[in-house]
Amino acid sequence: MSLFAFAPSRGRRWPLALQAALGISVPIAVMTLAGEPALGYIAASGAFTVLFLGSAAVVDRARALPLIAAGLVVSAALGVLVAGNAVLVGIGVVLVAVASAAIAFGFRLGPPGPLFFVLVFGLSAHVVDSSAIAPLTYVAALAAGCVFSYLLALTPLLLPRSRAVTPRPLRDLLPGPALSPGSRVLVLRVAVVAVLGVLLGLVIDPTRTYWIVGSAVAVVGVAAARRAAFERGLHRMLGTVLGAGLYALLALLHPAGLWLALLLGALQFTIELVVVRHYALALVFITPLVLLLTGAATGDIGSMDVAGERIVDTLVGAALGAASGLLHPRAVAPST
């Protein structure tokens, strides 16, 4: 994973990129027109659903993605249940991180692994605690966003050639539960960075522990090789700093309403095109997208203080994730 070269192309990415872009922009646009933009920002998080199993056939995704959506909704429900209690949120971040890692690696879910379950849990607790949105309303809006994104993922079934594909048994698509030596190392790394991230977050700012842990989990990734953790950590640090600069420029435009929906859709589309080829470049766009989306949901969009906080949180989390590469028993082959 070089900072100075793109990885080889892995086939067409634009269909998945388009689904993800529509999944985030359409709910915001529709709810803005309906006079409830806050619900649109929450529903937009449901776009995470389509980011899983992107290389699988549509007939296979049709059966597997509801499980992903259910996991995201459960994560959100747990988040709103503990909102406002920093200790319970911290404990919840650790439990959700470890549980989602065990499931993701145990069933060979692949990228993006447990990351979004951790972020949805933390973001749900943060938004409900810092806004006037009722917990049940929050969970319902996010669930609606997951359903909409799932329907977007099914749109290729309108083509006869997509329907003609023979579906694989679900056990072949998500084999498990079984943890290989490499998977056990990954779960251990996630557990360690989650605990340390929460402890550091309690010192830095208890409301931001989920971002530190999420950054660390993202760096741990889905490969147990020690070098992979170091490289992803470097990419995340550099990409986040540059992305915060891009956020500062975009915030000067004060995007809102339909313009914000279009901007977030464009960012998401770009992310999905480049994320498998250059992680640091993808983070240049991921950072402003998340800052704009969370800022809109909590009412502090355009805040440079928030951007600075996210840089600190990401650097701390990325350093933890990179250091977790030291947990590398000799029994684990470098290629796992």
N, C-alpha and C positions, 0 to 999 in steps of 0.2 A: 504494500500500500504506500506508494510514493507520493510525496508532496508535489513532485514536479512532473508527474506523468499520469495519464488517465488509464484506468484498468480496461481490459478488453470489453467490448460491448457484449451484453448477454441477451441479445435479441430485442425485439420491439418493446419499448417501455411506454410509448405514448398512450396506449389504451388505458393502462393502469394509472398513468399520470392524469389523464382526462377524468377518469372516475373519481380520483382523489380530489382533483380541483373542483369538480361539480359538487362533491360531497361536502366540501367546506364552504363554497360560495353560495350555492342555491339556498340552503337554510337561512343564511344571514340575509340574503336579498329578500326572500319571501317574508320572513318575520319582520324585517325593516318596513316593508310595504304594509304589513299588517299592524304596525305600530308597536311591536314587541321585539325590538332588536336584541335585547338581552337574551331572550330565549333562542334566538338564532345563533348567537355566539356559543351558547351551550350545545345546541344541536350539532354545530359544526364539528365538535369533538368526535362525533360519531363517524366522521370520515376516516378515523384510525382503522375502522373495520376493514376497509378495502385494501389496506397496506399489507395484509397478511396473505401468504400463499399466492403471491402474485404470479408465479410461474406455473401454477397448476391449471389444469383445464377448467373451464367454466362449470361443467357439470360436477366436478369435484369440489370447487369452491362453493357451489350452491349448498352442499351438505355440511361443509366444514365451517364456513363463515358465521353461521348462527351461533356456534360454540364460542367464537371469538367475541361476537357482539354480547353474548350472555356474560362472558368474563369481564368485559368493559362495564356493563351495567352493574354487575355485582361490585366491582371496584368503586364505582361512583356511589352506590348505595352505602357501602362501608365508609367512604369518605365523608358523606354528609352526616352519618350517624355520630361521628366523633368530632365534627367541626366545632371549633371553639375551645377544645381542650388540647393544648400543645403536647402533653404527655401521651395522651391516647393517640393523637395523630402520629407522633413519633413511633410508638409501638406498632401502629397500623402500617406505617410505611415499611417497617422491617418485615412484618408478617406477610404483607402483600407481595413484597419483593421476593422473599424466599419461596412462598407458595407458587407464585406465577413462574418463577425460574424453574422450580421442580417440575411443573406441568409442561412448560415450554420446551425444556431440554429433555424431559422424560418421554415426550411424544414427538420429539424432533420437529417442532413447529417451524424452526428456521427464523430468518430475519422477519421483523425486528425484535424477536424474542420477548422477554418480559417487560421491556421498557414502557410501553404505553399503558399497561395496567398500573404500574407505579405512578406514572404521571397523572392518569385519570383519577386515581385515588387522592393524590395530593392536591390536584387542581380543584377537585370537587369540594374537599374540605376547606380550601382557601377561599373559593368563590362564595360558598354559602356563608362562611364566617365574615366575609368582608362586604357583603351586599345584602339587599333586602329580599333575595329570591328564596322562596320556601323550599325546604329539602325535597319534598315530593315533586314539586314542580321541576326542580333541577333534574332529578333522576328521570322523570317522564320526558323532558326535553332531550336529554342525552339519548335515551332509548329510542325516541322518534328519529333522531339523527342516525343512529345505528341502523334502523330499519330502512331509512332512505338510502344510505350508502350501500346496504346489502342489495337493494333493488337495482341500484346503479351497476353493481358487480354482475348482476344477472342479465343485463341488457344484451350481451353478445349471444344469449340464447335465442334471440330473435332471428339469428342467422341459422339456416338449416345445417351448415357444416359444424357449427358448435353443438347443436343438439345430437348430431350423429356420432359424437365421441362416446365410447363406452366408459361409463364411470368406473373408477377404481374402488375397491372395498375401502371403507373408511379406516380400517385397521392398517391397510397398506399406505394410505395417505398420511395417517398420523400413527405410526407404529409405536407401540408401548403399552403400558408404562414400563420403561426400563432405562436405567441410567448407566451409560457407558463410563469408563474411567474418565474420559474427557468431560462428559456431562456432569459427573460428580464434582470435578474441579470447578466447573463454571458455577454450579449451585453454591459451592463453598465460597467462591470469590464474591458472588452476589450477597451472600449472607454477611461476609466480613465488611464489604463496602457499605452495606445498608446500616449495619450497627455503628460503624465508625462515622458514616455520613450523618446519621441522626445525632450522635453525640456532638459532632462538630457544629451541626445546625443549631442545637440548643444553645451553644455558646455564641454563634454568629447572629442568628435570628430564628427562633423556633417556628415561625410561619414559613420559612424557606427550606426546611429540611428535605422536602420532597424533591426540590430542584437539585440539590446537592446529590442526593441518592440517585435520582434519575440520570444525571450526568455521569455518575460513576457506573451505573448499570449499562448505559449506552456504550461506554468505553470497554467494559467487560465483553460485550458483544456476544457472538454465538460460536466463537472459535477459541479453543483452549490454549493455542500456541502462545507462549510468553511474548514473542515479538509482536503479535497482533494487538495485544493490550497496550504496549508501549506506543505503537504507531497510531492506534485510534485515539489515544490520549493526546498525542501531539496534534493530530488533525482537529480534535475537538477544541483544544485550547486556541489554536490559531483561527479556526473557522468561526468560533464564537466571538472573539475579539473583533474580527473584521465584520461579522454579522451585526454586532452592536453598533458599529459605525454606520452600516447601511440603515439600521433601524432609526438612528438619529437623523439621517437625511430624510427618510420617509415620514418620520414624525413631524418634520417641518411643514409637510403638506396637509397635516391635520385630516387624514382620511377618515371618513365616516359614511355610514349608510351604504348605498349601492357601490360607491367608489371603494369603500373598504372591502366589500364582498369581492369585487373584481380584483383588487390588489392581492388579497389573500389567496384567491383562486390561482392567480398567475404565479405567486410564490410557490404554492403547493405543486403546481404543474412542473415548474422548473426543478424543484427538489427531487421529484420522482424520476425525472430524466437523468439526473447526474449522480444520485446518491450511491448507486452501485458502482460508479466509475471513479468518483473522487469524493471522499467523505468530507474533507475540509471545505471544498467548494459547496457541497450541499448544505453545510452548516452556516455558510454565509447567508443562505436564504432561510434556513430553518429558524435561526435566531430571531430575525425580525418578524417572521410569521408568528412564532409563539408569543413574543412580546406584544405584538399588536393584538393578537386574539385574547390573551389574558388581560391585557390592559383595557380592552373594550368591555370584557365581561365584568371587570371590577371597577370600571369608571376612571382609571388612571392612565389611559392611553396617552402616549407622548411623553411620559415621565422619564427624564434622563436619570433620575435616582434609581428607578426600577432597572433601567438598562445597566447601570453600574453594579447594582446588587447581583444581577444575573451573571455578569462577567465574573465577579468574585465567586459566586456559587459554582459556576461551571468550572473555573480553574481548580477549585478545591475538589470537586467531584471527579474531574478528569484526572487529577493527580492521584486520587484514591484508586480509580479504575486502572490506571497505568501501573501503579505499585502492586495491584492485586496479581499482576503477571508473575510476581515472585512466588506466588503459591502455585508451584508447577512441579508436582511429584515426578520423579524420573520414569515412573511407569507409564506416563502419558506421552504418547508420541507427538512430536512437534506439529504434525499435520492434522491432528484432530481438531 
